[in-house]
Amino acid sequence: MTSIFGTDGKQTAVTIIEAAPNVVTQVKTKESDGYNALQLALGDKNEKHSTKSELNHFAKAQTSAKKFVKEFRDYSIEKTLGETISVDIFAEGDDVEVVGTTKGKGFQGVVKRHGFSGVGEATHGQHDRSRAPGSIGGSSYPARVFKGMRMAGRMGGDRVKLKGLKVVKIFAEKNYILISGSVPGHNGSIVLIQK
C-alpha cells in the first residue's frame, strides 16, 4: 500500500495493482456452449510444464501457454479470440470489487484468531494462563465440545471479496491501477477486479 494526494489536497491510501493485459483464450456463446462467457488468461507458463491439450487450446488464440485462466459469464465487452483486455475497461471513479486470498497466518491462538482478552488478573493463582481459551464446555453433560466453538487453529488463507472500493487513478502505459484502501493477499498475489 501507498498513498497519493488528490486535487483537493486530501491524502488517500491506495493499493497499486499491475493489471497485465489478459488474453482472450476462448469465447463461449449460447449456441455452442449454452451460455455466454469470455475466458481470459494471464501469466506465461513454460511450455515443458504444459500439457498438449493446454498448448493446443492456447494455440487457437495464437498465444503461449498461460498460468492463470478465468472464465467470466455474461461479459458486456465484445472481444474475439486472441485479443487483449487491459486497464482501459476501467475508469477513474469506478466502483469495483476485489476478490483474493488473504495472507496465511498459520496456527494461531484464541487471542489473535478471535480477539479473546485472556485472563486479565495476574493474581489468584494464575500462572501462564493470560492467553489461554478457558473453559470449552461441560463435563458429564453434554460430554462433548459444541461445533463452532471458537478455539485455536489455522488462520488466514481465506477467499474473500472486498466491496465498495474505488478506482483512484489509472496509468494505462504501465498497466497500473490504483484502488482505494487495501486488497486481500500478499505482495505479488493474483487478485480479481470486478466492476
C-alpha positions as CSV (number, residue, x, y, z in Angstrom):
1,M,0.0,0.0,0.0
2,T,0.9,3.6,-0.5
3,S,-0.9,6.9,-0.5
4,I,-1.4,9.7,-3.0
5,F,-2.7,13.2,-2.8
6,G,-5.9,14.2,-4.7
7,T,-6.6,17.6,-6.4
8,D,-8.3,18.8,-3.2
9,G,-5.1,18.1,-1.2
10,K,-6.5,15.1,0.7
11,Q,-4.3,12.1,1.2
12,T,-5.8,8.7,0.1
13,A,-4.5,5.3,0.9
14,V,-4.3,3.2,-2.2
15,T,-3.0,-0.2,-3.4
16,I,-1.1,-0.4,-6.7
17,I,-2.2,-3.4,-8.8
18,E,-0.4,-4.3,-12.0
19,A,-3.2,-5.4,-14.3
20,A,-1.2,-7.0,-17.1
21,P,-3.1,-7.5,-20.4
22,N,-5.3,-10.5,-20.3
23,V,-5.6,-12.6,-23.4
24,V,-9.0,-13.9,-24.6
25,T,-8.4,-17.6,-25.0
26,Q,-12.0,-18.7,-25.6
27,V,-15.3,-17.1,-26.4
28,K,-18.3,-19.1,-25.4
29,T,-21.7,-18.5,-26.9
30,K,-25.2,-19.6,-26.2
31,E,-25.4,-21.5,-29.5
32,S,-22.2,-23.6,-29.0
33,D,-21.9,-23.9,-25.2
34,G,-25.3,-23.0,-23.7
35,Y,-24.2,-19.7,-22.2
36,N,-22.2,-16.6,-23.0
37,A,-18.8,-16.2,-21.5
38,L,-15.2,-15.0,-22.0
39,Q,-12.2,-17.0,-20.9
40,L,-9.2,-14.8,-20.0
41,A,-5.6,-16.0,-19.4
42,L,-2.7,-14.3,-17.7
43,G,1.0,-15.1,-16.9
44,D,3.3,-17.0,-19.2
45,K,3.9,-20.7,-18.4
46,N,6.9,-22.7,-19.5
47,E,6.0,-25.0,-22.5
48,K,7.6,-28.1,-20.9
49,H,5.3,-27.7,-17.9
50,S,2.1,-27.6,-20.0
51,T,0.0,-30.5,-21.3
52,K,-0.6,-31.0,-25.0
53,S,-4.3,-30.1,-24.6
54,E,-3.3,-26.8,-22.9
55,L,-0.8,-26.0,-25.7
56,N,-3.4,-26.7,-28.4
57,H,-6.1,-24.7,-26.5
58,F,-3.8,-21.6,-26.3
59,A,-2.5,-22.1,-29.9
60,K,-6.1,-21.4,-31.1
61,A,-5.8,-17.9,-29.6
62,Q,-2.3,-17.6,-31.1
63,T,-0.6,-17.2,-27.7
64,S,1.8,-19.1,-25.5
65,A,0.7,-21.2,-22.6
66,K,-0.6,-19.3,-19.6
67,K,-0.6,-20.0,-15.8
68,F,-3.9,-18.5,-14.8
69,V,-7.2,-19.0,-16.6
70,K,-10.6,-17.5,-15.5
71,E,-14.0,-17.5,-17.1
72,F,-16.3,-14.5,-16.9
73,R,-20.0,-15.2,-17.7
74,D,-22.3,-12.7,-19.4
75,Y,-19.5,-10.3,-20.3
76,S,-20.6,-7.0,-21.7
77,I,-17.5,-6.3,-23.8
78,E,-17.4,-7.9,-27.3
79,K,-14.0,-9.4,-27.9
80,T,-12.6,-12.0,-30.4
81,L,-10.2,-14.8,-29.8
82,G,-6.6,-13.6,-29.2
83,E,-7.5,-10.0,-28.3
84,T,-6.2,-8.5,-25.1
85,I,-8.1,-6.7,-22.3
86,S,-6.2,-4.2,-20.3
87,V,-6.9,-1.5,-17.7
88,D,-8.7,0.6,-20.4
89,I,-12.0,-1.1,-19.4
90,F,-11.8,0.8,-16.0
91,A,-12.2,4.5,-15.5
92,E,-11.2,6.7,-12.6
93,G,-14.0,6.8,-10.0
94,D,-15.4,3.4,-10.9
95,D,-16.8,1.3,-8.0
96,V,-15.0,-2.1,-8.0
97,E,-14.9,-5.3,-6.1
98,V,-11.7,-7.2,-5.4
99,V,-11.5,-10.9,-4.8
100,G,-8.4,-12.5,-3.4
101,T,-6.9,-15.0,-0.9
102,T,-5.9,-13.4,2.4
103,K,-2.4,-13.9,3.9
104,G,-2.0,-17.2,5.7
105,K,-1.1,-16.8,9.4
106,G,-0.6,-20.4,10.3
107,F,-1.8,-22.0,13.5
108,Q,-2.8,-19.2,15.9
109,G,-4.2,-19.0,19.4
110,V,-7.6,-17.6,20.5
111,V,-6.3,-14.1,21.4
112,K,-5.0,-13.4,17.9
113,R,-7.6,-15.5,16.0
114,H,-10.8,-14.5,17.7
115,G,-9.8,-11.5,19.8
116,F,-10.2,-13.1,23.2
117,S,-8.9,-10.8,26.0
118,G,-7.4,-13.6,28.0
119,V,-7.3,-13.7,31.8
120,G,-6.9,-10.1,33.0
121,E,-5.9,-10.9,36.5
122,A,-2.3,-11.7,37.3
123,T,-3.0,-12.9,40.8
124,H,-5.3,-15.5,42.3
125,G,-3.1,-18.4,41.2
126,Q,-2.9,-17.5,37.5
127,H,0.3,-18.9,36.0
128,D,1.0,-18.6,32.3
129,R,-2.8,-18.5,31.6
130,S,-3.1,-15.0,30.2
131,R,-3.7,-16.1,26.6
132,A,-5.5,-19.4,27.3
133,P,-9.0,-20.1,25.9
134,G,-10.6,-21.0,29.3
135,S,-13.4,-23.5,29.6
136,I,-14.7,-25.0,26.4
137,G,-17.7,-26.9,27.6
138,G,-19.4,-29.0,30.3
139,S,-18.1,-32.2,31.9
140,S,-20.7,-35.0,32.1
141,Y,-23.3,-33.1,30.2
142,P,-23.1,-32.5,27.2
143,A,-19.8,-34.5,27.4
144,R,-18.6,-33.1,24.2
145,V,-17.5,-29.8,22.6
146,F,-20.1,-28.0,20.6
147,K,-19.5,-27.4,16.9
148,G,-18.3,-23.9,16.1
149,M,-16.6,-23.4,19.4
150,R,-14.0,-20.6,18.9
151,M,-10.7,-22.3,19.5
152,A,-7.1,-22.1,18.3
153,G,-6.5,-23.2,14.7
154,R,-5.3,-22.2,11.3
155,M,-5.9,-18.6,10.4
156,G,-5.9,-16.7,7.1
157,G,-5.7,-18.2,3.6
158,D,-9.5,-17.5,3.0
159,R,-11.0,-16.4,-0.3
160,V,-12.7,-13.0,0.4
161,K,-14.4,-10.3,-1.7
162,L,-13.9,-6.6,-0.7
163,K,-16.8,-4.4,-2.0
164,G,-17.1,-0.7,-2.2
165,L,-13.6,0.1,-3.4
166,K,-12.9,2.9,-5.9
167,V,-10.5,3.3,-8.8
168,V,-8.5,6.3,-7.8
169,K,-6.0,6.5,-10.7
170,I,-5.0,4.6,-13.8
171,F,-1.6,4.5,-15.5
172,A,-2.5,2.9,-18.8
173,E,1.0,2.9,-20.3
174,K,2.3,0.8,-17.3
175,N,-0.9,-1.2,-16.8
176,Y,-1.2,0.1,-13.2
177,I,-4.5,0.6,-11.5
178,L,-4.6,2.4,-8.1
179,I,-7.5,1.2,-5.9
180,S,-8.6,2.9,-2.7
181,G,-7.8,1.0,0.5
182,S,-6.3,-2.4,0.9
183,V,-6.9,-5.6,-1.0
184,P,-6.6,-9.2,0.2
185,G,-3.4,-11.1,-0.3
186,H,0.4,-10.8,-0.1
187,N,2.6,-8.8,-2.4
188,G,2.6,-10.4,-5.8
189,S,-0.6,-12.4,-5.3
190,I,-3.2,-12.7,-8.0
191,V,-6.5,-10.8,-7.5
192,L,-9.7,-10.5,-9.5
193,I,-11.1,-7.0,-10.1
194,Q,-14.8,-6.8,-11.0
195,K,-17.0,-3.8,-11.9
